[in-house]
Amino acid sequence: MNQIVIFGNRYQQDDASTVLSLLDDLRRRGLHVAVEEEYLRYLYGDSEPDIASFEASHVPDADMALSLGGDGTFLTTVMWVARQGMPILGINVGHLGYLTSGRLAEGSAIIDDVLAGNYRIEERTMLQVACDDVEIPHPWALNEVAVLRHDTSSMLDMETRLRSHELTTYRGDGLIVSTPTGSTAYNMSVGGPILEPTTSCLVLSPISPHSLTMRPLVVRDDSVIIIRTYSRASHYEVSIDGEVTLCPTGSALTIARAPYCARVVQRQGNNFASTLRQKLLWGTDQR
């Protein structure tokens, strides 16, 4: 590995000095480092940096992308680099950091593992979404696509088709279409199932459904899902990994598996079971 690009979280001010030490460590190891320009300005303030920078919309070719932050920063990094097939390594500078491989305090040890080849790359399903009346700026999601209410307390009617067949009309506050990676995010908070992140499936989870028969549904990840949404408001919201677009009432969303995956770097000691126990306190006695 020779080239590495870096994205970061500009809200963890107490960690800036530790991040700068990590950047120096990377360069001492002979790596060519380029940092997203806004993050670089945040790190250096009024000082003149001696590190290459780039615009997020024009990421240079690299062997790996490094995400320094929490899950939000990781999702942003995915948005900019996944189409290039670039592996993404997350180092947690936030709180939970479910998608990351370790904490900032372990930064040097994590880089040691990567340079020694003690890691694997997991290919994670992503979603692609289109609206028949709106151009969506960033129509790809690693976690989920959520249909939500906008400017009204009235419930939504969401006519849903699965692989061209009528499925049902969901009535409630919204509907989440989640990947396995996103099953521990918004999907889990509304009672959807937790999925192993490399499985080949999607979850449809209604939000506050107006029927006891509306339950989360697991489908194949090659399924094309079409959702036509009606509301008393003129628009409804489509949240794509937290990025919100307004779509006109009566328009249809088409959600399908994206033509590429997110390539997530995992240290050899990391696994799904240990992550559940350590980060979600799965099955632990919390008394």
N, C-alpha and C positions, 0 to 999 in steps of 0.2 A: 504494500500500500504506500503510495507516494503523495496523492492529492486528497485533501479533505476540505469540505465546505462546512461552515458553521452557522447555525441559526440559534437565536437565544431569546430569553425572556427578559424584557426591559423593566420588570417590576420588582425584582429581587435585589434591591440595592446593596444589602449587606453582604452579598456574595460576589460582588464585582471584582474585588481583589483576588479572591480564590480562582475565579474564572481567568483572570489575566495570568495568574501563575500557571494554570493549566495550558493556556495558549503558548506560553514560553516553553513549557515542558514538551509540547508537541513539536515545536520548531527545533528544540535541541535534539530531538530524535531524528531530525532530517526530513520531517514532513512539510510539504508545501501547503500552507494554510490560507484560506480566504474566508472572510467573515461577512455576513449580510450587512450592508452599509449602515442601516439604522441601529442595529445592535452594536456595531463597532463604534459609532458615535456615542452611544450610551456608555460603553465601557471606558472610553478614553476621555470623554468630556471635552474640555478645551485643549487637551494635549494633541499633538500630531502623531497619529498611529503609524507604525512602520510595518503594517500588515495589509495585504491586498484585500480589497472589498468588492462586493458585487451587488447588483439590484436583485431583489427576490424574484422578479419576473424574468431575469436572465441569469440563471444559475450556470456557472461554468462546469465543464466536465470534471468529474472527480471520482475517486474510488469509493468514497463513503461520505455521507452527510452526518454531522453531529448535531443533535438537538439538545441544547442546554436550557432546561426549564421543566415544566410539568407536562401533563397530558395535552393541554391546549397548545403549547409550543410544539409538541411532537406532531399533533394534527396539522398545524400550519406547515411544518417541514414536509410532511407527506404531501400536502397540497401542491408544493412547489417542485418536488423532486421525484415523486413516485413514477410519473410518466417516463422518466429517463431510465428507470430500472435501477436507480441508485440505492444501495443498502443504507438504512437509517439506524444510527445508534443513538439511543436516548440516555442522557445522564440527568438525573432528577435534581433540579434546583428549586422545586416547589414543595408541595405537601405530599399528596399520595403518590403521584408519578407511576400510575399503574402500568403504563406502556414503556417505561424506561427500564434500563438494565442495571441501574445502581445509582447511588447518591454522589453528589459532587465531591464529598470527602474521599470517595474511593476513586476519583478520576484517574489518577496515575495507574492504579491497579487495573482498572478497566482497560485503559490504553495498552498496558502490558499484555493483557489477555488477547486483545485484538491483534496486536503486532505479532504475537506468538501463534496466532491461528486458533486460539482456544475459544472459538465462538461458532455459532451456526446462524444461518439465515432462514427465517420463517416467512413463507409467502402468505400474505393475508388478503382475503377477498376484499375488494372495494366495490362501491356502488356508483353507478352513473345515473343521473336524473335529468329529465327534460320536461318542460312545460309547454303545452301547445300554443300558448299565447305570450310567453315571456322568455327572453334570453337570460339564462342563469350564468352569472360570471364565472363561478367555480363549481361546476356540476358534479364533483366527485367527492365521495365520502368514504372514510375508513371505518367510522363508527356507525352512523345512522343518518337516515333521512326521516324527518318528522313533519307531519302535517298538523298545524296548530291554529287555534282561533286568533282572530285579529279584530280589535276594537269592538268586541261584543262578548256578552256572557252567555249567549245562546249556543247550543251545541251545534256541531258540524254533522252533516250527512255526507258520508264518504263512500260512494259506490265503487266497489273494488273488484277488479278482474284479475285472475291468476292464470297465466299461460293461455290467454284469450277466452277463458271460461269465466262466467259469472261466479264470484265467490260469495259476497254478501255486501250489505250496506252497513258500515260501521256508523253508529250514532254515539257521539260523546264529545269530549274536549279535543280529541286528536287521535292520530295513529302514527306509530313508529315502525319503520322498516329498518331492522338492525342487522349488521353483519355479526359473525361470531366474535370478532374483536370488540365490537360495540355492545355485546350482550351484558357486559359488566358496567355499562354507563347508563344512559337514560332508560334503556330497556329494563335493566334490573330495578330501577327506582319505581317502575310502574307494575312490578310483579312478573316481568318476563323471565324466561329461563336463562341460566348461565350456560354458555356453550364453550367448549374447548376452542381456542381461537383459530385453529387450522382446519376445523371441520368444514364441509362443503354444504352449508345451508344458510338460510336467512330466517329471521323471526319477524312476524307481524304482531305487534302488541298494541292493543287499544288503550287510550288514555281516558280514564274515568268513563267507561262505556255505560250507555243507558240501557243495559240489558245484562242479566246474569249469565246469558249463554255466550256472550262475547269473551273469549279467552285467547291468550297468546297462541299463535300458530307457527309451527316450524315447517319450512318448505325448502325444496332444493335451491341451491344458489344459482342455477341456470334459469330460474323462473323469471319471467317478465311480469311485473306487477303494474297495473294501471289503476290510478285512483282519481275519480272525478268528484270534486268537493263542492258542496252547496252550503250556503250560510246566509243569515240575514244581513251580514256585512257585505260590503262590495268586494272585499279581498280576504284571503286567508294567508297564513304564513307557511313557508316551507323552510325548515331549518336543516341545513346540510353541514353536519359537524359543527353546529353552532353559528354558521353564517346564514343569516335570514334573508330570504327573498319573498316579496309579496306577489301572489298570483291572483288573478281575478276569479271571483266566485263563478263556478260552472266550468272552469278549465280543468284539464286532465293532466296529471303527472304520469310519466312513464319511468319506472325504476327498474334497472337491470344490473347485472354484474358488469363492472367496468372491464375493458379489454386488457387491463394490466393489473398486477397486484402490488401492494406495498411490501417491500422487502425489509423485514424488521430484524435487526441484529440482536441476538440473544447470547449472553455468556453461557458457557457449557454448564455451569452450576444452576442456571435458572430453568425452572420448569413450571408448568401450569399449576400443579398441585401446591408447590411451595409458594407461588405467588398468591394463590387464594388464601393460604394460611397466614402469610406474613402481611399482606396488604389489605385483605378484606376480613381478616380474623376469622376465617372460615372454620367452623367447628370448634373454636376455642372457647374456654370458659371465661366470660367477660365480667364475672362478678368481682 
